[in-house]
């Protein structure tokens, strides 16, 4: 598997990785809950637009200790993804069977490659204000371990920021349900680290 992310010294690595969790937009593999009324091809085009919008927005945030990364699936789709995202993006294939496994593996790999913190961001929020991501990165830059969470109105979250790979935060979660935030809240109590909420994101 060929990834663009390679180990780097923590002394020269960016402070915070803004890491977009993305599916490469193949028809029949993305936005399946929208088919119907959309055709698989239309759903793939919508997903492609979301991906392009979000990566362009993230590009604008690079600098001041922040660097954008795309964590993608499937693992053999790097060539297509490279043609869809702006130049200079780091690409890293997702690892794991469940969403929870992919999230914690992404956080652990980034934190072991020179990043001091990581914000894992969903790819379904093309209008996500950049100021929210700046705020999350700034909160993670402060001393001490903490977790930053961006809750969404549908009962989940669109962003989770970490300074250490707390596996407990991604276990025993019924992903893609209205109970994600509630179940995650129980896990936060078990970790016993400060939890900071940023703006609620409306659909």
Helices and strands as residue ranges (DSSP letters): E 16-23, G 32-34, H 40-59, E 66-73, H 78-84, E 90-93, H 99-111, E 117-122, H 130-141, E 146-151, E 157-162, G 167-170, H 180-191, E 194-197
